């Protein structure tokens, strides 16, 4: 509508009808009435100014913004100290500078998410979940763009891979493949796993955790905010609960949740480490 309004008088009139822009503002930018009143602008002006800044992300912004809003609301209720670890949004020029530094293009869904929040500080607990055993502890932080760029990999086995998370206790990271090389699909997200039976030490296999940043992040947030992961000691623990794993005998009910630990697992030789939570 906005570009065509200069070619047709009727479209020009319609494009100035502010209520039409209200729908687009709410659909694409999740702008509320309260936000409009605070900004003291027309719906059309809000849409056009937001589009000039975030227009390249119009296909994914609403989905990611809702995920972040839902996550912040949930953390504020259940893990309030984690809120203070979140960083403010990155600027468009910051993301462009990272692309120039690593000489690879970042996917739009990744860029869009970091225009909302630039990851978090390297603190405990990590935003992307924790796991603890008697002698083992893992908590993954969502890396900001500068820290991620500093860990960008060019070595054999992890060529063109960008770290998304990092655990300061185990050194574990989830990576995103920025190119389709070494058997990986572009934008696939995974935990690396050295192949202990391969002749080349650089050979790795993967535990895949997502096919895109959008799918990876929003599916995780959905598990968190719907109570799929338990909150233990003010941390998100990545135990997966299958509703079928419940047994009741008389008045006693037992429920089992499980969590896979990639840092203690391998594919070659096959060794898969799981921990269980029984309640």
Phi and psi in degrees as a GROMACS rama.xvg file:
@    title "Ramachandran Plot"
@    xaxis  label "Phi"
@    yaxis  label "Psi"
@TYPE xy
-61.9759  -41.4247  UNK-2
-79.8687  -30.1216  UNK-3
-80.2832  -15.7392  UNK-4
-64.7911  -19.2834  UNK-5
-82.1009  -9.71288  UNK-6
-103.01  -14.0855  UNK-7
-141.608  129.246  UNK-8
-62.8364  -41.4449  UNK-9
-66.1568  -42.1979  UNK-10
-64.0253  -33.9024  UNK-11
-63.2502  -40.5341  UNK-12
-66.5041  -43.7944  UNK-13
-63.4601  -37.8358  UNK-14
-67.1389  -17.0889  UNK-15
-94.4982  -1.28086  UNK-16
-82.8569  103.737  UNK-17
-58.6816  -39.1835  UNK-18
-57.827  -26.8174  UNK-19
-65.2772  -32.0853  UNK-20
-78.9303  -21.4843  UNK-21
-59.4506  -44.7038  UNK-22
-60.6857  -43.8282  UNK-23
-67.7738  -37.8103  UNK-24
-62.2669  -40.2946  UNK-25
-75.6385  -35.7789  UNK-26
-72.6732  -46.5933  UNK-27
-95.8366  -30.0102  UNK-28
-117.479  -2.76308  UNK-29
55.6035  38.7189  UNK-30
-79.9888  125.403  UNK-31
-91.653  168.854  UNK-32
-60.69  -39.8671  UNK-33
-62.6211  -41.4351  UNK-34
-65.4731  -40.0735  UNK-35
-61.6876  -44.7643  UNK-36
-64.2439  -37.2587  UNK-37
-65.8843  -39.1157  UNK-38
-79.7343  -18.9673  UNK-39
54.379  47.6443  UNK-40
-130.147  162.507  UNK-41
-73.7333  161.612  UNK-42
-60.765  -38.9294  UNK-43
-63.5851  -44.8748  UNK-44
-64.828  -37.8022  UNK-45
-64.4446  -44.4596  UNK-46
-62.5163  -48.4784  UNK-47
-67.7395  -38.1009  UNK-48
-69.3393  -38.0569  UNK-49
-69.3512  -39.3396  UNK-50
-64.2979  -36.9461  UNK-51
-64.6018  -25.3262  UNK-52
-94.6465  -40.1479  UNK-53
-121.966  13.2635  UNK-54
-56.4042  -33.5745  UNK-55
-67.3518  -15.4113  UNK-56
-106.132  16.0475  UNK-57
-60.8454  -25.0886  UNK-58
-78.3741  -16.4252  UNK-59
-133.856  -7.77032  UNK-60
-60.1259  -48.1668  UNK-61
-60.5078  -40.3707  UNK-62
-64.4141  -45.4107  UNK-63
-72.9581  -37.3787  UNK-64
-64.231  -41.8835  UNK-65
-63.3998  -40.7907  UNK-66
-61.1024  -45.9114  UNK-67
-64.1731  -42.9608  UNK-68
-61.8976  -44.5612  UNK-69
-63.3223  -41.1499  UNK-70
-66.3682  -44.3114  UNK-71
-62.8126  -41.0003  UNK-72
-62.2855  -42.5572  UNK-73
-67.1521  -44.8915  UNK-74
-63.3476  -37.4102  UNK-75
-59.8701  -29.3804  UNK-76
-88.3226  -39.3341  UNK-77
-111.022  -28.2962  UNK-78
-136.251  63.1185  UNK-79
-60.1246  -31.7191  UNK-80
-70.329  -19.0458  UNK-81
-72.5992  -26.596  UNK-82
-58.3239  -41.292  UNK-83
-68.4546  -14.2901  UNK-84
-85.8783  -13.0375  UNK-85
-72.7497  139.003  UNK-86
-94.7884  155.995  UNK-87
-66.6231  170.305  UNK-88
-64.0427  148.49  UNK-89
-82.8142  155.233  UNK-90
-89.3281  158.441  UNK-91
-59.6419  -40.028  UNK-92
-68.1807  -27.7423  UNK-93
-65.8155  -42.4157  UNK-94
-67.7708  -38.6089  UNK-95
-62.8469  -38.9666  UNK-96
-65.6007  -37.5112  UNK-97
-65.6097  -42.4614  UNK-98
-59.3355  -41.1333  UNK-99
-66.359  -36.7613  UNK-100
-67.2599  -45.0876  UNK-101
-93.1779  -8.60194  UNK-102
59.235  39.3137  UNK-103
-143.62  149.63  UNK-104
-83.0688  136.554  UNK-105
-88.3377  141.193  UNK-106
-66.0405  149.745  UNK-107
-61.4531  -35.6063  UNK-108
-67.0275  -35.5156  UNK-109
-65.4042  -48.6145  UNK-110
-58.8148  -43.8037  UNK-111
-60.7477  -45.0604  UNK-112
-60.1688  -38.5716  UNK-113
-81.4212  -12.0682  UNK-114
-74.3538  -17.067  UNK-115
-93.3613  -52.0991  UNK-116
-141.105  129.795  UNK-117
-86.4176  61.1886  UNK-118
64.8534  -147.236  UNK-119
-144.16  168.112  UNK-120
-70.0802  156.017  UNK-121
-78.5035  85.7723  UNK-122
-134.989  173.172  UNK-123
-118.13  131.776  UNK-124
-85.4371  156.51  UNK-125
-83.0641  148.334  UNK-126
-63.972  -31.7902  UNK-127
-92.9348  21.8781  UNK-128
103.823  153.713  UNK-129
-127.789  166.355  UNK-130
-156.572  138.645  UNK-131
-139.26  136.12  UNK-132
-120.196  -178.279  UNK-133
-61.7744  -33.1572  UNK-134
-127.102  21.0715  UNK-135
-150.112  135.498  UNK-136
-140.541  134.94  UNK-137
-134.51  136.075  UNK-138
-149.05  118.203  UNK-139
-98.576  123.511  UNK-140
-87.5582  147.931  UNK-141
-86.9711  112.59  UNK-142
-69.4693  142.606  UNK-143
-74.0379  167.228  UNK-144
-66.3788  -35.0538  UNK-145
-69.2041  -42.0842  UNK-146
-66.0732  -40.6323  UNK-147
-62.2396  -43.7572  UNK-148
-62.6048  -35.9118  UNK-149
-65.7469  -23.7564  UNK-150
-100.911  8.93578  UNK-151
-59.1917  134.215  UNK-152
-103.857  136.952  UNK-153
-124.206  -1.06874  UNK-154
-76.6212  159.83  UNK-155
-57.7567  136.451  UNK-156
97.7296  -28.9388  UNK-157
-134.854  32.2206  UNK-158
-59.6493  135.679  UNK-159
59.5189  37.3555  UNK-160
-114.069  134.54  UNK-161
-109.393  126.236  UNK-162
-71.2768  136.514  UNK-163
-101.649  -35.875  UNK-164
-128.685  165.997  UNK-165
-156.449  137.178  UNK-166
-108.121  119.736  UNK-167
-72.1653  -14.128  UNK-168
-88.8525  -38.9452  UNK-169
-110.999  -14.9569  UNK-170
78.1963  6.4216  UNK-171
-71.402  138.705  UNK-172
-135.997  152.033  UNK-173
-100.991  135.536  UNK-174
-113.515  153.664  UNK-175
-116.644  127.289  UNK-176
-78.3836  120.285  UNK-177
-89.6998  -9.41704  UNK-178
-141.675  159.002  UNK-179
-86.6378  82.8996  UNK-180
-133.352  159.675  UNK-181
54.034  35.7308  UNK-182
83.07  4.57534  UNK-183
-98.1294  152.272  UNK-184
-87.7576  145.856  UNK-185
-59.2261  131.316  UNK-186
72.3231  9.76428  UNK-187
-68.1964  144.97  UNK-188
-117.379  138.435  UNK-189
-159.229  160.825  UNK-190
-93.9853  135.457  UNK-191
-78.461  151.042  UNK-192
-145.391  108.076  UNK-193
-57.8241  137.31  UNK-194
-85.6752  103.759  UNK-195
-73.7501  -8.69644  UNK-196
-107.739  -0.489621  UNK-197
-80.4472  153.887  UNK-198
-73.4367  -32.9941  UNK-199
-92.579  125.752  UNK-200
-61.2382  -23.7638  UNK-201
-79.9491  -9.6758  UNK-202
-68.1984  128.966  UNK-203
-129.689  156.72  UNK-204
-116.788  173.303  UNK-205
-130.201  145.951  UNK-206
-103.757  104.515  UNK-207
-77.8087  131.719  UNK-208
-116.174  -8.01272  UNK-209
-171.779  155.121  UNK-210
-100.392  -12.827  UNK-211
-158.518  162.245  UNK-212
-63.2003  -42.4134  UNK-213
-58.2946  -49.2419  UNK-214
-65.7245  -42.0635  UNK-215
-62.2923  -49.1069  UNK-216
-73.8093  -46.4811  UNK-217
-69.3769  -33.9831  UNK-218
-68.2319  -36.8572  UNK-219
-64.766  -47.6474  UNK-220
-59.967  -40.659  UNK-221
-60.8666  -41.4933  UNK-222
-62.7316  -38.9935  UNK-223
-67.5984  -54.169  UNK-224
-74.9547  -18.4059  UNK-225
-92.7921  5.52452  UNK-226
82.7363  14.3599  UNK-227
-66.9186  -30.0688  UNK-228
-109.856  133.245  UNK-229
-74.7908  151.186  UNK-230
-99.5809  117.694  UNK-231
-127.017  123.68  UNK-232
51.9165  46.7161  UNK-233
64.9209  26.2907  UNK-234
-132.381  152.967  UNK-235
-86.7142  114.089  UNK-236
-100.184  130.75  UNK-237
-87.4467  57.2935  UNK-238
-89.9664  129.575  UNK-239
-97.8837  127.098  UNK-240
-110.279  121.417  UNK-241
-94.0879  123.647  UNK-242
-61.0367  -18.2218  UNK-243
-76.0037  -18.6767  UNK-244
-87.0123  54.7752  UNK-245
-134.91  131.895  UNK-246
-130.78  138.964  UNK-247
-124.09  127.884  UNK-248
-123.437  113.926  UNK-249
54.7292  -116.125  UNK-250
-105.175  16.5826  UNK-251
-112.17  124.242  UNK-252
-114.899  130.6  UNK-253
-116.353  130.254  UNK-254
-122.374  137.958  UNK-255
-121.696  131.948  UNK-256
-121.467  154.734  UNK-257
-134.943  156.556  UNK-258
-142.285  134.616  UNK-259
-90.7855  133.845  UNK-260
-110.268  96.4733  UNK-261
-64.9997  -30.0163  UNK-262
-69.2912  -15.9025  UNK-263
-111.438  12.9361  UNK-264
-118.72  164.815  UNK-265
-150.491  156.591  UNK-266
-94.9973  -43.4222  UNK-267
-125.532  105.441  UNK-268
-73.4658  156.753  UNK-269
-67.5911  115.272  UNK-270
-152.24  108.115  UNK-271
-117.539  119.607  UNK-272
-101.236  121.991  UNK-273
-121.917  148.04  UNK-274
-120.095  150.347  UNK-275
-123.005  148.305  UNK-276
-122.138  119.041  UNK-277
-113.873  126.912  UNK-278
